[in-house]
Amino acid sequence: MQVRDKLSGYFMQRITGNSLEYARLCVYYCKHVRSKMEYLDAAEKICLNCTANECHDLLQQIYCMKIEIIGSGDDIIDLMLEDDGFDENEYAGRQYAEMRRLAEEAYRHVKEYTDDAAYRARFCAGLATELDNSTSNNFLTMSLPEGNTAMDVVLDFAVLLLDDAEEYILKSGMDLHERKTLFNKMAEFFNPDNFSNIYKSEKYYNMGKVVHYQELIDSFRDKDEDGFYIGMAGIKELAEEAERKKEYQKAIELYYKAISNKEEPYDMVLPDIANVYLKMGEKEHAIECLEEVLRLDCINIQKNNGLPYTDYACCKLIDLLMEEKRYKEAKKYAEELILYNPVKTDNENNIYNIKWLSVANYRLYKMETSLPEKKRLWENCIMYYNMIPEDEEIPEESIEFLIEMAGREEDDKEKIKMAYRFLDRINFLYNMENISPFLDYILGICKDKEELTGENIKALLTYSHYWKNAYPKQEGKELEYCMAAKEQYEKTGIKNPYLYSLIYKTLAECYSDIGSYDYDEVNAIKKKCNYYLLAENDAQGKTTEKQIEIWKDTAYNYRYLDNYVMEEKCYGKLAGIIELVLNQHDYSSFDNYWYIVKDQIECYLNLGKKDKAKENVLDIYYKMTEFYTKTCDEEDNGRKTSDFRWKLKDCAEYMNDGGFIQESLIFYIIAVIISIDICQTEEFLNNIEKYISGNLEELYKVFYEKLHGEISAQNIDDVIDIYEETQEIFEKGIITPVFYNELKWFSGQYQHQEVEFKR
């Protein structure tokens, strides 16, 4: 494919024209090979001066491809680098206006081209999707400050296209399958769960529209047809939309309809109905809904049909009954929660059950009046909590228990330490309701205690951090808490390097979140922060995975500031952590480790430590060969070959960047071999230092056999790709020419063959 594309490119460079045939060729090339504005401009000029009806169809294709090019925003980085005064916000606005103009022109030419409703429907749905894609999170979108509505001109037109598409579909003679496909495609635009464009999903989501499309699809089916498909939205989603609009009675009716229509199971919907009743202030109805869930659960469990007990609904019911002081009923359900969460030997679900046993025992503990029994229940809570592995999250239903456990520490600082420890383990889910209890507890301990001023400041900064990651965000909250912490630090006059650094780290993050932030100002703030000191403190007592993330983030922050000396120190810490657990966990997989080492190698090159970079390249190479030779026989549709090849090329490039030309070429040669056949022995691959030293007989033998053996189209593309990358290096004559001669032969044999360009 790459070879064909390159040949096509050479061909296009050698011809010009002003005929309709040339316009067709330009459109075909841009559509199927490589989309370039210069060819689209040439084709547009020809078609605008042509009266043939076909020109209208070509023009709509031209304009759609131009929209795709503009929407990528790929040129914005170059423009910013070329012009110090470049205004990316104004540029993005102009580009979106141009996309709207092109879209209108494309639609106008489609109407000129044909009256066929099916054709117009496909066009409108397709263009709306392209406009959606072109306003997704690309460079143009990222250039717009928060609150800027420049892309509305494009998205508003997409909505108009979708409305017209619906009308055309209903008028057309399309079959059910195509109608269903188009309506599903259109529904993606309005789906609030489609986060490819956050701005669009917040401003343009319309679940009612999604459900409307699905109902239209359903209306087309044969009345005798059973088991019609379930689309991306249904009655439950419509109920959720009504709930968001505070149309509570309507939401309840729709939720019940979702159950009666068997769209959703009762255990997924009745708890939602209970939540709506709570929003309405009708607690008794909420209790009845949750009781119904558990009643049905018990029936299903007795029938042994494999359905689980709805633990979270039971816990919610217990809490509501306790609020109403209906302790006898609450105790009954707490005991039921224990009953349906047995701990079995060698059962992989034990951890899940243990979490709920801890929750249930704590509810019983809260209701118990007998001191000996209360003590026993508390000990049960602690026992079950201690059975939960340290890297497991704790359910939000345990928050009150965790805070009480922290409160049993004698020293205030120990209480705070425990609260932070529990906060790190709670299931956050971007919900500040799960975070605030811990931080409010800490701030409550610190209140009016001068000796805990530092802890108070840290809690405020932690609040700021979580507000930054909350969804939906509350504008200004993260900066508000950060500034409160900074003000208190300066007012009290304390000297604490850790807090000082944490303040400026958090402040830089707050300003970076503001669309119109000043790059130099934020960098000046970051330079006041000792990220290494923060990482040393924050990593203490954390799980291995979190320690790795902390040190990776710290290294990144120093790289951002071009402080490669400190970045190097961070990689030293990282290596000592991750190498101990390499390939034992997902977070310590070879792929994750590879990207860390890549950054470390680049750091050494930035520092001018070329020998250290070389040492690291060889070290990661040996780990890489061990990893890939163990898995080379596994079926993966060529992914491992591609991954190994790209990693070898990266190693070659790093060697070249360090001035190690001989080493670089050896890596490229091995990459050629792996491109054709990944299944090489570890012994052969691990002889790389022998090859580097000039002992090339074994390497050449395998290299020759692979180049002259069975070759697939993908093999050809991969080898030609490496050949073109290495031409300049090989021509320096540093390595014996036989390898280069073979690659030149291969290129002549497979790349050009009998193709010859003539003017």
KARA-V792174 format. One record per backbone hydrogen bond with DSSP energy under -1.0 kcal/mol. NH is the residue of the N-H (numbers start at 1). CO is the residue of the C=O. E is the energy in kcal/mol with one decimal. If there is no record, write none. Layout:
nh = [NH;NH]
co = [CO;CO]
e = [E;E]
//
This chain:
nh = [5;6;7;8;9;10;11;12;13;23;24;25;26;27;28;29;30;31;32;33;34;40;41;42;43;44;45;46;47;48;50;55;56;58;59;60;61;62;63;64;65;66;67;68;69;70;71;72;73;76;79;80;81;82;83;86;91;92;93;94;95;96;97;98;99;100;101;102;103;104;105;106;107;108;109;110;111;112;113;114;120;121;122;123;124;125;126;127;128;129;130;131;132;133;134;135;136;137;138;142;143;144;148;152;153;155;156;158;159;160;161;162;163;164;165;166;167;168;169;170;171;172;179;180;181;182;183;184;185;186;187;188;189;194;195;201;202;203;204;206;210;211;212;213;214;215;216;217;218;219;220;225;238;239;240;241;242;243;244;245;246;247;248;251;252;253;254;255;256;257;258;259;260;261;262;263;264;268;270;273;274;275;276;277;278;279;280;281;282;283;286;287;288;289;290;291;292;293;294;295;296;297;298;299;300;301;302;303;304;305;311;314;315;316;317;318;319;320;321;322;323;324;325;326;327;330;331;332;333;334;335;336;337;338;339;340;341;347;350;353;354;355;356;357;358;359;360;361;362;363;364;365;366;367;368;374;375;376;377;378;379;380;381;382;383;384;385;386;388;392;394;398;399;402;403;404;405;406;407;409;415;416;417;418;419;420;421;422;423;424;425;426;427;428;431;434;436;439;440;441;442;443;444;445;446;447;449;452;453;456;457;458;459;460;461;462;463;464;465;466;467;468;469;471;477;480;481;482;483;484;485;486;487;488;489;490;491;492;493;500;501;502;503;504;505;506;507;508;509;510;511;512;513;514;517;522;523;524;525;526;527;528;529;531;534;535;536;537;538;539;542;547;548;549;550;551;552;553;554;555;556;557;558;559;560;561;562;563;564;567;568;569;570;571;572;573;574;575;576;578;579;581;583;584;589;593;594;595;596;597;598;599;600;601;602;603;604;605;606;607;609;610;613;614;615;616;617;618;619;620;621;622;623;624;625;626;627;628;629;630;634;639;642;643;644;645;646;647;648;649;650;651;652;653;654;655;656;657;658;659;660;661;664;665;666;667;668;669;670;671;672;673;674;675;676;677;680;685;686;687;691;692;693;694;695;696;700;701;702;703;704;705;706;707;708;716;717;718;719;720;721;722;723;724;725;726;727;730;731;732;733;739;741;742;743;744;745;746;747;748;749;750;751;752;753;755]
co = [1;2;3;4;5;6;7;8;9;19;20;21;22;23;24;25;26;27;28;29;29;36;37;38;39;40;41;42;43;44;47;52;53;54;55;56;57;58;59;60;61;62;63;64;65;66;67;68;70;73;75;76;77;78;79;83;87;88;89;90;91;92;93;94;95;96;97;98;99;100;101;102;103;104;105;106;107;108;109;110;116;117;118;119;120;121;122;123;124;125;126;127;128;129;130;132;133;196;136;138;139;141;145;149;150;151;152;154;155;156;157;158;159;160;161;162;163;164;165;166;167;168;175;176;177;178;179;180;181;182;183;184;186;191;193;197;198;199;200;190;206;207;208;209;210;211;212;213;214;215;217;222;234;235;236;237;238;239;240;241;243;242;246;247;248;249;250;251;252;253;254;255;256;257;259;258;258;265;266;269;270;271;272;273;274;275;276;278;277;281;282;283;284;285;286;287;288;289;290;291;292;293;294;295;296;297;298;299;301;300;309;310;311;312;313;314;315;316;317;318;319;320;322;321;325;326;327;328;329;330;331;332;333;334;335;336;338;344;347;349;350;351;352;353;354;355;356;357;358;359;360;361;362;363;364;370;371;372;373;374;375;376;377;378;379;380;381;382;385;389;425;395;396;398;399;400;401;402;403;406;411;412;413;414;415;416;417;418;419;420;422;422;394;426;428;431;432;435;436;437;438;439;440;441;442;443;446;449;450;452;453;454;455;456;457;458;459;460;461;462;463;464;465;430;474;476;477;478;479;480;481;482;483;484;485;486;487;488;489;496;497;498;499;500;501;502;503;504;505;506;507;508;509;511;514;518;519;520;521;522;523;525;526;529;530;531;532;533;534;535;539;543;544;545;546;547;548;549;550;551;552;553;554;555;556;557;559;558;562;563;564;565;566;567;568;569;570;571;572;574;575;578;588;581;586;589;590;591;592;593;594;595;596;597;598;599;600;601;602;603;604;608;609;610;611;612;613;614;615;616;617;618;619;620;621;622;623;624;625;626;631;636;638;639;640;641;642;643;644;645;646;647;648;649;650;651;652;653;654;656;655;659;660;661;662;663;664;665;666;667;668;669;670;671;672;673;678;681;682;684;687;688;689;691;690;694;696;697;698;699;700;701;702;703;704;712;713;714;715;716;717;718;719;720;721;722;723;726;727;729;730;736;737;738;739;740;741;742;743;744;745;746;747;747;748;752]
e = [-2.4;-2.4;-2.5;-2.5;-2.2;-2.4;-2.3;-2.5;-1.8;-1.8;-2.5;-2.1;-2.5;-2.4;-2.7;-2.9;-2.5;-1.9;-2.6;-2.4;-1.8;-1.6;-2.8;-1.7;-2.4;-2.6;-2.4;-1.8;-2.5;-2.5;-1.4;-1.3;-1.4;-2.2;-2.7;-1.9;-1.6;-2.5;-2.8;-1.9;-2.2;-2.1;-2.0;-1.7;-2.0;-2.8;-2.9;-1.2;-1.1;-1.4;-2.1;-2.1;-2.0;-2.2;-1.7;-1.7;-2.2;-2.6;-2.0;-2.1;-2.4;-2.3;-1.9;-2.1;-2.2;-2.0;-2.0;-2.6;-2.3;-2.4;-2.3;-2.7;-2.3;-2.2;-2.2;-1.7;-2.0;-1.6;-2.0;-2.3;-2.3;-2.5;-2.4;-2.4;-2.9;-2.4;-2.4;-3.2;-2.3;-1.8;-2.1;-2.8;-2.1;-2.8;-2.5;-1.1;-1.4;-1.5;-2.8;-2.5;-1.0;-1.3;-2.1;-1.8;-1.0;-2.4;-3.2;-1.8;-1.9;-1.8;-2.3;-2.1;-2.1;-2.1;-2.6;-2.1;-1.6;-2.6;-2.7;-2.1;-1.3;-1.6;-2.2;-2.9;-2.3;-2.6;-2.8;-2.3;-2.0;-2.5;-2.3;-1.2;-1.1;-1.8;-1.0;-2.7;-1.7;-2.1;-3.2;-2.6;-1.7;-2.7;-2.1;-2.4;-1.9;-2.6;-2.0;-2.2;-2.3;-1.8;-1.1;-1.9;-1.8;-2.4;-2.3;-2.0;-2.1;-2.4;-2.3;-1.7;-1.6;-3.0;-1.4;-2.2;-2.4;-2.1;-2.2;-2.6;-2.4;-1.8;-2.2;-1.4;-2.7;-2.4;-1.7;-2.2;-1.5;-1.4;-2.8;-2.1;-2.4;-1.8;-1.8;-2.4;-2.0;-1.9;-1.5;-1.1;-2.9;-1.0;-1.5;-2.4;-2.2;-2.0;-2.1;-2.4;-2.0;-1.8;-1.9;-2.3;-2.3;-2.1;-2.4;-1.8;-2.4;-2.7;-2.3;-1.5;-1.3;-1.7;-1.7;-1.8;-2.4;-2.1;-2.3;-2.5;-2.1;-2.1;-2.5;-2.3;-2.1;-1.5;-1.5;-3.0;-1.1;-2.2;-2.9;-1.8;-2.0;-2.1;-2.4;-1.6;-2.2;-1.6;-2.3;-2.1;-1.5;-1.3;-1.9;-2.2;-3.3;-2.0;-1.4;-2.1;-2.2;-1.8;-2.7;-2.4;-1.7;-1.8;-2.1;-2.4;-2.2;-1.4;-1.6;-2.8;-2.6;-2.0;-2.5;-2.2;-2.2;-1.9;-2.2;-2.3;-2.6;-2.8;-2.4;-2.6;-1.5;-1.8;-2.8;-2.2;-1.7;-2.6;-2.3;-2.2;-2.5;-2.3;-2.1;-1.6;-2.2;-2.3;-2.3;-2.6;-2.3;-2.2;-2.0;-2.6;-2.3;-2.0;-1.0;-1.1;-1.9;-1.1;-2.0;-1.6;-3.1;-1.6;-3.4;-1.7;-2.1;-2.7;-2.2;-1.8;-2.0;-1.2;-2.2;-1.9;-1.7;-2.3;-2.3;-2.2;-2.2;-1.9;-2.1;-2.3;-2.3;-2.0;-2.2;-2.3;-2.4;-1.7;-1.0;-1.5;-2.2;-2.3;-2.2;-1.8;-2.8;-1.7;-1.9;-2.4;-2.6;-1.9;-2.3;-2.4;-2.4;-2.3;-1.2;-2.9;-2.3;-2.5;-2.7;-1.8;-2.4;-2.4;-2.5;-2.0;-1.8;-2.2;-2.4;-2.3;-1.1;-1.1;-1.8;-2.4;-2.2;-2.1;-1.8;-2.5;-1.9;-1.4;-1.9;-1.1;-1.8;-2.5;-2.4;-1.8;-3.2;-2.4;-1.8;-2.4;-2.3;-2.1;-2.4;-2.4;-2.3;-2.4;-1.9;-2.4;-2.3;-2.2;-1.9;-2.3;-2.6;-1.1;-1.8;-2.8;-1.2;-1.8;-2.4;-1.4;-1.7;-1.7;-1.6;-1.6;-2.5;-2.7;-1.4;-2.8;-1.7;-1.2;-3.6;-2.4;-1.5;-2.4;-3.0;-1.6;-1.3;-2.5;-2.6;-1.7;-1.9;-2.8;-2.3;-2.0;-2.2;-2.3;-2.3;-1.7;-2.5;-1.7;-1.9;-2.5;-2.5;-2.2;-2.3;-2.4;-2.0;-2.7;-1.9;-2.1;-1.7;-2.2;-2.7;-1.8;-2.1;-2.8;-2.4;-1.0;-1.5;-1.7;-2.3;-2.9;-3.0;-2.6;-2.5;-2.3;-2.5;-2.3;-2.1;-2.3;-2.4;-2.6;-2.4;-2.3;-2.4;-2.7;-1.7;-1.6;-2.9;-1.3;-2.2;-2.5;-1.9;-2.0;-2.0;-2.3;-2.3;-2.1;-1.8;-2.0;-2.7;-2.1;-1.3;-2.6;-2.4;-2.1;-2.5;-1.0;-1.8;-2.6;-1.6;-1.4;-1.9;-1.3;-2.9;-2.0;-1.9;-2.4;-3.0;-2.2;-2.2;-2.1;-1.9;-2.2;-2.1;-2.5;-2.7;-2.7;-2.1;-1.8;-2.8;-2.6;-1.5;-1.8;-1.2;-3.2;-2.1;-1.5;-2.3;-1.0;-2.9;-1.9;-2.0;-2.5;-2.5;-2.6;-2.6;-2.5;-2.4;-2.5;-2.4;-1.2;-1.1;-3.0]
//
